[in-house]
Amino acid sequence: MAGAGGGPLGRSWRRFRRRPVGVQVGAVVVAIVVVIGIVLAAGGSSPTSIHATATTTPSGVTAPDQASTSSRGVTAHTINVVFPVSNLTALSSNFGFAGDIEYSEQTKAIDLFVKTINDAGGINGRTINPMIVTFDPTNEAAMRAWCLQWTEGNPPVFAVLDGIGTWTGDNQLCLTQEGHTPLISQWTTVTNYTQEGSPYLWWTGPDDAAILKATVTWGLSSGRLGHGIKVGVIAGNRASDQQALNEYLLPDLKAAGITPVVKTIAADPSDSATTSSEAPLVVQQLRADDVTSVIPLVPFNAFYPLLQAETQQQYFPKLLLSDYEESIESSLGLIPFPYEKALNGQEGVTTDTLGGIDDSRPESDGGYDPGVRSCWVIWHKAYPETPPGNMNDFIEEQGPIQGWCQAIRLFESAAKAAGPDLDRRTFVEAMAKISNFPGGYSTVLSYGPDRFSGPTKYQVVRLHNNVPPSSQCKTPMKPLGPQGVCWVSVSSWRPLPTTG
């Protein structure tokens, strides 16, 4: 069984540590969403465009045809695009963060996929000028300063691409709602954010309002909710967590006749000491209330100490995991160590295609699906396998290379469709017409004038510790050996529910 440095379990551990922001504060790792994967379950109908041709938008949404006509950041020959990359190395001495940050891998990926577009003629004759900016994701003041620089300062910026989801929270609204600058980002929360940031904020991850609704529906059908079961919700104290709780999850539970026990926990990365002290009390209170099913609405820096408290108190309720702050995918890196009992066998809903392995074979042979494989082809040509069997030949399905490839290709698709007269309005109008775009994190991405989140389908999966190896996890090509941890499909792909 491989350790954290290499092999199957090593890959799972690296997936966990790469969750940006991957800052380890003592025993707590701050994680903000990296989602990439390979389709696990075959079958299910192909996603269709949702509202792709709609001519009206709901209240509170600014329609793409009302966007600014500014061409700021666009010249006759270039397009200035910012790529924010977390600077975690600078924080390691303060927080004790382990290595494997892979900043150089991210910059290599950005440069490579941009160069591929530019070498092929660019965007309608314009080349992308990649402005790679390192930032401290725990410094809100500095992030706002960067936002103002990009939206008001020089050099002018046309768009910002966040391939792996480190540009988060109100910083997204600073760019979009305040600065009217297009942003493509993997980090998501509930619908209000895209409404406020419309029509400039576009997510490659799922709208969490739909994810929470799907979680309640699945919880009822699986027997985890209803039928007299005592249900608990642990929500972070951040504005986004409280909004998700009060405006979406609680109304969904109320409609199902469920009144949960709600506990709040400090969830901001800067409040790690408070989070660590509150976690044991939250778990103790849920246990005292005989809660047997728990829905977490917290980022990873709060989820981790909660799991630690569960383990210390030997209290293991059924968790309804989901794509909300990536609780389900991040859990893969915590099995078998240190939270086997708390996580092995737990289930949840996800739009992620994770479930295969880091394997350059085609999907039909157990490897990459078409979206991931096409990115790997470019990466492999630039950085071929040396020597044979070396892990450098692969791009992880959940890793930063694929995340940046997906975001850059999505931008390319919309910018080309906008035509030679590229400005903010023509760009967002083109984004609203993208349908069945081959994804990497999710199967496909489809957008519309009132749909700013790309994923359209979800599946239910179960976490599985594959030691000793079983048939439940796919077998990768030699010499990697069997996976140590995987998730297996409980139900096949189905449409995400509508919200509003």
Salt bridges, closest charged atoms under 4 A:
ASP100 OD2 - ARG17 NH2 3.35
GLU102 OE1 - ARG18 NE 2.05
ASP119 OD2 - LYS115 NZ 2.60
GLU178 OE1 - ARG144 NH2 2.94
ASP241 OD2 - ARG238 NE 2.71
ASP252 OD1 - LYS213 NZ 3.19
GLU325 OE2 - ARG238 NH2 2.92
GLU329 OE2 - ARG19 NH2 2.47
GLU347 OE1 - ARG224 NH2 3.15
GLU347 OE2 - ARG462 NH2 2.87
ASP358 OD2 - ARG11 NE 2.90
ASP358 OD2 - ARG15 NH2 3.69
ASP359 OD2 - ARG361 NH2 2.54
ASP365 OD2 - ARG361 NH1 3.96
ASP393 OD1 - HIS380 ND1 2.54
GLU396 OE2 - ARG14 NE 3.80
GLU396 OE1 - ARG15 NE 3.75
GLU396 OE2 - ARG18 NH1 1.71
GLU412 OE2 - LYS416 NZ 2.95
